[in-house]
Amino acid sequence: MKLWVVAVGQRVPDWAQIAWDDYAKRFPSELKVELKAVKTEPRSSKTLDTIYAAERERIEAAIPRGCRIVALDERGTNLTTVALAAKLKHWQLEADDVALVIGGPDGLCPEFKKQAHERIRISDLTLPHAMVRVLLVEQLYRAWSINANHPYHRE
């Protein structure tokens, strides 16, 4: 199984890239995580619909065929880490590759969110996109560690 994080935005601060790389290399060979960054549509004098359409096209092109699509959405299902671990276990049992999609500054296209298999929320807080990538990969690693009875997670 492979986890793909498809994120709008190609440049992140060095600290975010270092953190991403650190967590990504911790995953076992049977559960790899990979980042696919897609270009943010320039905001200058474009309508929101035009921006959504351009970013949606790039996102869909970046998602490997046959993936379960999980949109990160501020109105998505609120999960605990233990609930995320249960989802991860379910995805693994289904043998689905999963694409977790992080939108751009204006979020994801509403139609894309509707068509996603699932929508989850990361936080009630407004977070910078670089932080969302790091938080997501850390929580995916923590979810894996729970399922593997690894001592990384303690309750």
HUMOCOR-V661902 format. One record per pair of residues at least 4 apart in sequence whose ideal C-beta (glycine too) atoms are under 8 Angstrom apart, sorted by the first residue. I is the first residue (numbers start at 1). J is the second residue. D is the distance in Angstrom with one decimal. If there is no record, write none. Layout:
{{I & J & D} {I & J & D}}
//
This chain:
{{1 & 30 & 7.0} {1 & 31 & 5.6} {1 & 91 & 6.7} {1 & 92 & 5.2} {1 & 95 & 6.4} {1 & 96 & 7.0} {1 & 97 & 6.1} {1 & 98 & 7.5} {2 & 31 & 7.7} {2 & 32 & 5.1} {2 & 33 & 7.5} {2 & 34 & 6.7} {2 & 64 & 7.9} {2 & 97 & 4.7} {2 & 98 & 7.8} {3 & 27 & 7.9} {3 & 31 & 6.9} {3 & 32 & 7.1} {3 & 33 & 4.3} {3 & 34 & 7.3} {3 & 97 & 7.5} {3 & 98 & 5.3} {3 & 100 & 6.7} {3 & 140 & 6.2} {4 & 33 & 7.7} {4 & 34 & 5.6} {4 & 35 & 7.9} {4 & 36 & 5.9} {4 & 62 & 7.9} {4 & 63 & 6.9} {4 & 64 & 6.4} {4 & 67 & 6.4} {4 & 97 & 6.8} {4 & 98 & 7.0} {4 & 99 & 4.4} {4 & 100 & 7.1} {5 & 33 & 6.7} {5 & 34 & 7.3} {5 & 35 & 5.0} {5 & 36 & 7.1} {5 & 99 & 7.8} {5 & 100 & 5.2} {5 & 102 & 6.8} {5 & 133 & 6.5} {5 & 136 & 6.2} {5 & 137 & 6.7} {6 & 36 & 4.8} {6 & 38 & 6.6} {6 & 59 & 5.7} {6 & 62 & 4.9} {6 & 63 & 5.8} {6 & 99 & 5.3} {6 & 100 & 7.2} {6 & 101 & 4.8} {6 & 102 & 7.1} {7 & 35 & 6.6} {7 & 36 & 7.4} {7 & 37 & 5.5} {7 & 38 & 7.1} {7 & 101 & 7.6} {7 & 102 & 4.1} {7 & 129 & 6.9} {7 & 132 & 7.8} {7 & 133 & 5.7} {8 & 37 & 7.8} {8 & 38 & 5.5} {8 & 39 & 7.7} {8 & 40 & 5.4} {8 & 55 & 5.5} {8 & 58 & 7.5} {8 & 59 & 6.9} {8 & 102 & 6.5} {8 & 103 & 5.6} {8 & 104 & 3.6} {8 & 129 & 7.5} {9 & 37 & 6.3} {9 & 38 & 7.8} {9 & 40 & 5.2} {9 & 104 & 6.4} {9 & 129 & 5.2} {9 & 130 & 7.8} {10 & 37 & 4.7} {10 & 38 & 7.4} {10 & 39 & 5.9} {10 & 40 & 7.2} {12 & 16 & 4.1} {12 & 17 & 5.6} {12 & 20 & 7.7} {12 & 129 & 7.5} {12 & 130 & 4.1} {12 & 133 & 6.7} {13 & 17 & 7.4} {13 & 130 & 5.7} {14 & 18 & 6.1} {15 & 19 & 6.3} {16 & 20 & 6.2} {16 & 130 & 3.7} {16 & 131 & 7.1} {16 & 133 & 6.3} {16 & 134 & 5.5} {17 & 21 & 6.2} {18 & 22 & 6.3} {19 & 23 & 6.6} {19 & 134 & 4.4} {19 & 137 & 7.8} {19 & 138 & 7.7} {20 & 24 & 5.9} {20 & 35 & 6.4} {20 & 133 & 5.8} {20 & 134 & 6.0} {20 & 137 & 5.7} {21 & 25 & 6.4} {22 & 26 & 7.2} {23 & 27 & 7.8} {23 & 33 & 7.8} {23 & 134 & 7.5} {23 & 137 & 4.3} {23 & 138 & 5.5} {23 & 140 & 7.9} {23 & 141 & 5.0} {24 & 33 & 5.2} {24 & 34 & 7.4} {24 & 35 & 7.3} {24 & 137 & 6.1} {26 & 141 & 5.6} {27 & 31 & 5.3} {27 & 32 & 5.7} {27 & 33 & 5.3} {27 & 140 & 8.0} {27 & 141 & 6.5} {27 & 144 & 6.6} {28 & 144 & 7.5} {28 & 148 & 7.8} {31 & 92 & 7.1} {31 & 144 & 5.9} {33 & 137 & 6.2} {33 & 140 & 6.3} {33 & 141 & 8.0} {35 & 133 & 7.1} {36 & 62 & 4.4} {36 & 63 & 7.9} {38 & 55 & 7.1} {38 & 58 & 4.1} {38 & 59 & 5.8} {38 & 61 & 7.8} {38 & 62 & 5.2} {39 & 58 & 6.0} {40 & 55 & 7.1} {40 & 104 & 5.0} {40 & 105 & 7.0} {41 & 46 & 7.0} {41 & 50 & 7.6} {41 & 51 & 4.7} {41 & 54 & 4.2} {41 & 55 & 5.2} {41 & 104 & 7.0} {42 & 46 & 7.1} {43 & 51 & 6.7} {43 & 105 & 7.3} {46 & 50 & 4.5} {46 & 51 & 5.4} {47 & 51 & 7.1} {48 & 52 & 6.1} {48 & 106 & 6.1} {49 & 53 & 6.3} {50 & 54 & 6.5} {51 & 55 & 6.3} {51 & 104 & 7.5} {51 & 106 & 6.1} {52 & 56 & 5.8} {52 & 106 & 7.1} {52 & 108 & 7.7} {52 & 109 & 3.8} {52 & 110 & 7.5} {52 & 112 & 7.8} {53 & 57 & 6.5} {53 & 109 & 7.1} {54 & 58 & 6.8} {55 & 59 & 6.1} {55 & 103 & 7.2} {55 & 104 & 5.3} {55 & 108 & 7.8} {55 & 109 & 7.0} {56 & 60 & 6.2} {56 & 108 & 7.6} {56 & 109 & 4.3} {56 & 111 & 7.5} {56 & 112 & 5.0} {57 & 61 & 6.4} {58 & 62 & 6.4} {59 & 63 & 6.6} {59 & 101 & 6.0} {59 & 108 & 7.7} {59 & 112 & 6.9} {60 & 112 & 7.7} {63 & 67 & 5.4} {63 & 69 & 6.5} {63 & 99 & 4.5} {63 & 101 & 7.4} {64 & 97 & 6.3} {64 & 99 & 7.0} {66 & 96 & 8.0} {66 & 97 & 6.7} {67 & 96 & 7.1} {67 & 97 & 4.8} {67 & 98 & 6.1} {67 & 99 & 4.2} {68 & 91 & 6.4} {68 & 94 & 7.6} {68 & 96 & 4.3} {68 & 97 & 7.2} {68 & 98 & 4.8} {68 & 99 & 7.2} {68 & 117 & 4.9} {68 & 118 & 7.4} {69 & 98 & 7.9} {69 & 99 & 5.3} {69 & 101 & 6.5} {69 & 115 & 7.5} {69 & 116 & 4.5} {69 & 117 & 5.2} {69 & 118 & 7.7} {70 & 98 & 6.0} {70 & 99 & 6.9} {70 & 100 & 4.8} {70 & 101 & 6.9} {70 & 116 & 6.4} {70 & 117 & 6.5} {70 & 118 & 4.7} {70 & 119 & 7.3} {70 & 120 & 6.0} {71 & 76 & 6.8} {71 & 101 & 5.1} {71 & 103 & 7.8} {71 & 108 & 5.5} {71 & 112 & 6.7} {71 & 113 & 4.8} {71 & 116 & 3.9} {71 & 118 & 7.3} {71 & 119 & 4.8} {71 & 120 & 7.7} {72 & 76 & 6.8} {72 & 100 & 6.4} {72 & 101 & 6.4} {72 & 102 & 5.1} {72 & 103 & 7.1} {72 & 108 & 7.7} {72 & 119 & 7.7} {72 & 120 & 6.3} {72 & 121 & 7.1} {72 & 122 & 5.9} {72 & 132 & 6.9} {72 & 136 & 7.3} {73 & 103 & 8.0} {73 & 107 & 7.3} {73 & 108 & 6.6} {73 & 113 & 5.5} {73 & 119 & 4.3} {73 & 120 & 7.2} {73 & 121 & 6.2} {74 & 107 & 7.3} {74 & 121 & 5.8} {75 & 119 & 7.2} {75 & 121 & 7.0} {76 & 118 & 7.6} {76 & 119 & 3.4} {76 & 120 & 4.4} {76 & 121 & 4.3} {77 & 118 & 7.1} {77 & 119 & 6.4} {77 & 120 & 5.2} {77 & 121 & 6.7} {78 & 120 & 7.9} {78 & 121 & 5.4} {78 & 124 & 8.0} {79 & 83 & 4.3} {79 & 84 & 4.9} {79 & 87 & 7.1} {79 & 120 & 5.6} {79 & 121 & 7.6} {80 & 84 & 7.1} {81 & 85 & 6.5} {81 & 139 & 6.1} {81 & 142 & 5.5} {81 & 143 & 6.3} {81 & 146 & 7.0} {81 & 153 & 7.0} {82 & 86 & 6.8} {82 & 146 & 6.5} {82 & 155 & 7.8} {83 & 87 & 6.6} {84 & 88 & 6.3} {84 & 120 & 7.9} {84 & 139 & 5.9} {84 & 140 & 7.4} {84 & 142 & 7.9} {84 & 143 & 4.5} {85 & 89 & 6.4} {85 & 142 & 7.7} {85 & 143 & 3.9} {85 & 144 & 7.6} {85 & 146 & 4.0} {85 & 147 & 5.3} {86 & 90 & 6.4} {87 & 91 & 6.3} {87 & 118 & 7.9} {87 & 143 & 7.6} {88 & 92 & 6.4} {88 & 140 & 7.0} {88 & 143 & 4.5} {88 & 144 & 6.4} {88 & 147 & 6.3} {89 & 93 & 6.3} {89 & 147 & 5.2} {90 & 94 & 6.3} {91 & 96 & 5.1} {91 & 98 & 5.2} {92 & 147 & 7.9} {100 & 136 & 6.4} {100 & 140 & 7.9} {101 & 108 & 6.5} {101 & 112 & 7.7} {101 & 116 & 7.2} {102 & 129 & 6.5} {102 & 132 & 5.6} {102 & 133 & 6.7} {102 & 136 & 7.2} {103 & 107 & 4.3} {103 & 108 & 3.7} {103 & 109 & 7.9} {104 & 108 & 8.0} {104 & 129 & 7.7} {105 & 129 & 7.7} {108 & 112 & 5.1} {108 & 113 & 5.2} {109 & 113 & 7.0} {110 & 114 & 6.5} {111 & 115 & 6.4} {112 & 116 & 6.6} {113 & 119 & 5.9} {122 & 127 & 7.0} {122 & 132 & 5.8} {122 & 135 & 5.9} {122 & 136 & 6.3} {122 & 139 & 7.7} {123 & 127 & 5.9} {123 & 135 & 7.3} {127 & 131 & 4.6} {127 & 132 & 5.2} {127 & 135 & 6.9} {128 & 132 & 7.2} {129 & 133 & 6.8} {130 & 134 & 6.8} {131 & 135 & 5.9} {132 & 136 & 6.0} {133 & 137 & 6.5} {134 & 138 & 6.2} {135 & 139 & 6.2} {136 & 140 & 6.3} {137 & 141 & 6.4} {138 & 142 & 6.3} {139 & 143 & 6.2} {140 & 144 & 6.5} {141 & 145 & 6.3} {141 & 152 & 7.5} {142 & 146 & 6.6} {142 & 152 & 6.4} {142 & 153 & 5.3} {143 & 147 & 6.7} {144 & 148 & 6.0} {144 & 150 & 7.7} {145 & 150 & 3.7} {145 & 151 & 7.9} {145 & 152 & 3.9} {145 & 153 & 5.1} {146 & 150 & 7.5} {146 & 153 & 4.8}}
//
